[in-house]
Amino acid sequence: MKDSSQRIPKIGVMDSGMGGLSVLRELLALPYQAEFLYYGDLANSPYGEKDTSRIIELTRAVCHYFLSKEVDAILLACNTATSAAASKLREELSVPIFGMEPAIKPALLAHENERIALLATAVTHREEKLQGLKADLGAKERILHLNCDGLAHLVDQGDIEGARKLLQNILKIPKEEGIRGLVLGCTHYVFLKNEIKELYPEAVLHDGNVGTVRHLVKSIHLDQVSGKPSYQLHFSSEENPNGIRQFAIQLLERGL
């Protein structure tokens, strides 16, 4: 990373849509001076239902956009993009690439001798990154995989009622089997915590946002630059740009 004494650190934060705003929200709550450039690729969302090669291509394009803005680091605030593209882009690009990791380990520790459920897209479930994590933790038999394709798109559309209806179906198995520990394996799902708790009050929710932010801050020494962070919002969709921006700001302000 470039010398923070010479300039304010600039960090690109990307997602297929609105989900990464849940991570940006955590970053903006920190007392560190940095400029965050957020890019939501709404024109190509959702990523979670695309082929791996296409996800890599789309994620790479957003990263090159960030490089044109001279960012010091890039955060893939999207579990699907991380699973499909992070390792390849780390080989290709000249700046540090950070990604999301589902909070499986803390969930397993919090629910000792119990099964947990992972809510994620089909891509996140199938990719090597998750398979490797499960193997490292020796937890293959303790994880129930819940395919949540379609849920992120409903969040992007602001269709909370539609998301609630889909969640009712998704949560049937963990409720029937008494699986309380639910890992939110997509940054979009963080915005649905209230709906999940209303549908399944006994659930204990785990997400990787705080851990990701902590890792990013430590890795690029962001905590050495005290002050107030700033941000810019960019979206690839050209439909109703003012409406999209206002919706994004509303999501951010839920936690600021």
N, C-alpha and C positions, 0 to 999 in steps of 0.2 A: 504494500500500500504506500501511496505517496506520503511524503512528510506532512503530517497534520499541522505543523507550525507554518507551513507555506500556504495552505488553503483549507477550507472547510471540507471534510470528507464528503464525497458524493457517492451514494449507494443506489443501485438500481434494484427495484423490487417488482417482480413480475408474477402474474397469474393468468390463467385462461379467462378470468373475468373478475368478479368481485371478491372471491374468497380470500385472496392475499391481503385484502384490506384488514382482515382480522389480525394479521401479523404486523402490518404497518401500524395499526392502532397501538400495539404493544411497544413498538419502536418510538412512536411519537410521545409516549408517556414517560420516556427516559429523559434525565436531565443532561443529555449530551448533545453538543452542537454538531449537527450533520444535516446534509440535504438529501432527502429521499425522493427519487423519481419512481413513481408507480406507473406500471403499464399493465392494463387489463386487456387481453386479446379477445374482446367480445365478438369480433367479426368471425373468429374461428372457434369459439366455445360451443360445446364443452370439449375439453381435451380427453376426458376419461372414456370416451366411446370411440376414439380414433386408433388407427394402427400405430405401433411404436415408431416406425420410420417417419410418419407424418408428425407425430408429437415432437420428435427430435428436430425436424425441419422448422416447425413453428417456433419452438423454444429458441433455437439458434438464431432465427430472424429477430426475435425480441432482444436477445443478448447483443446482437450486432447493432441494434438501435441504441442500446445503452452505451456501447463502446463509442459510438459516434458522439455521445454526450460526455465522453471522458469520465466515466464512473470509475471509482476505485475498487469496487467489489459489486457482485451481483448476487441477489438472493432469489432463488426460485421458490417463491412462497406458494407453491402448488405441489401437492404430493404426487400427482400424476406426472408432471414435468420432471420432478426430481427422480422418480423411479425410472422413467424412460430415458432421460437425457443428461442427467447431472454428470455421470462418470465420463461420458464421451466429451462433453463440453469442457470439462476440466482439463482434458488432454489438448483441446484445440485453442482455448482462449488464454489471453495473457493476464487476466485479472482473477482473483479468487472467486470461485463459484460455491455458494452455500445453498443448501437445500433443506427440505423438510424430512423428518423421520417420525413415523407414528409412535405415539407414547406407549408402545407395547411393554417395554421393560418396567417403567414405573407402575403400569397397570397390573402386571403380573406380580410385582412385589406387594402392591396394595391389596391384592386379592389372592393371598397365598392359599394354595391347594384348591383353587377355584378355576373354572374356565372364564375366559374373557371373550368379548366379541369385538371384531374390528369392522367398522363401517368405512368402506372405501370404494373407489371405482374398480371396474374390472381390470384396468391396466395396473393399478397399484397392487391388486391382489396377485396378479400373474407374474410381475416382473421379478428379475433375479435379486434385486436389492432387498425386497421383503423376504424372499425365500432364504437369503443369506442371514438376515437378521433373526429369523425364526430358528434357523439351524444353530446360530451362535448362542442363542438363549435356551436351546433345547426345549422349545415350547410348542412344537408343531401340533401336539395333541390337545393343547390347552386353548387354542384359538379358534373361535367360530368366525368364519368369513361371511360377512353380509355385503352382498353386491348392492351398491346404492346408485347405480347409473340413473341419470335423470334428475337426481336431487340437486346437484350443483347448478344445473340449468334453471331450475325453479327459483333458486336463491338469486341468480343473476337477473331474473325477470321480476324479482320482488313478489313472487307468488307464494306467500307464506302458507296460505290455505292449501294450495296444491302440494306444497312440501309436507304439510301436516298429514295429508291423506296418504302420501307415499310412505311417510315414516310409520304410520299405523300398521302398514303391511310389513315393512322391514323389521319392526320391533316385535313382531309376533313370536318368533322363535326364541329370542333371548328371554322374553317375558315368560313363555311357557316352560322354559328350562331353568328359570331362576338365575340367569347369568346377569349379574349386576354391573360388572365392570365393562363399560363401553368405551372403546378407543375411537376418537373421531379422526379418521385417517384422510381427511380432506379439509383444507382451511375454510371452505364454504360452510361446513357443518357447524363450525363454531358459532355462526350466527343463528343456529337453530337450537341452541342449548335449552332455552325456555320451553320450546315446543316438545323436545325430547323428554324433558323432566315432567311436563304435564301429561304426556302419554304414558310415561313409565317412571313414576315418582321414586321407585326404589333404585333406579340406575345411578351409578357413580360415573361421571364423565371425565375422560382424560384426553387432552390434546397436546400436541407438540410445540405449540407456539412459544411458550415461555422458554422452554429449553433451547429452541432454535435461536431466539433472540439473545439469550445468555451466551451461547456459543459464538454467535456473530460478534457481539460486543467484545468478548475476550480475545477472539482471534485477530481482529483488526485494531485492537486497542482503542476502541471508540470511547471508552470511559476516561481516556486521558484528555478529552476535548469537552470540557464542561460548558453548558450553555443550553439554548433552546433549539430543538430540531425544527426544520421546515420541510415542506413537501410540495410536490407537483403531481397532478393526476393526468394521465394520458390513457386514452382508450382507442382501440383500432376501429370500433364501430362508428359509422358516420350517421347512424339513425338517432335523432333526438339527442345530440351531444349535451345540451343544457340539462335535459332531464336525467341523463346518465350521470353527469357530474353531481347534480343535486342528490341523487340517490346514493352515490358513493360517499358524499360528505355526511349524509344521514347515518350511514353505516359506521363511519369513522367516529362520529360524535356519540355513538352509543357507549363508547368506552373511554372517552377523553374527558 
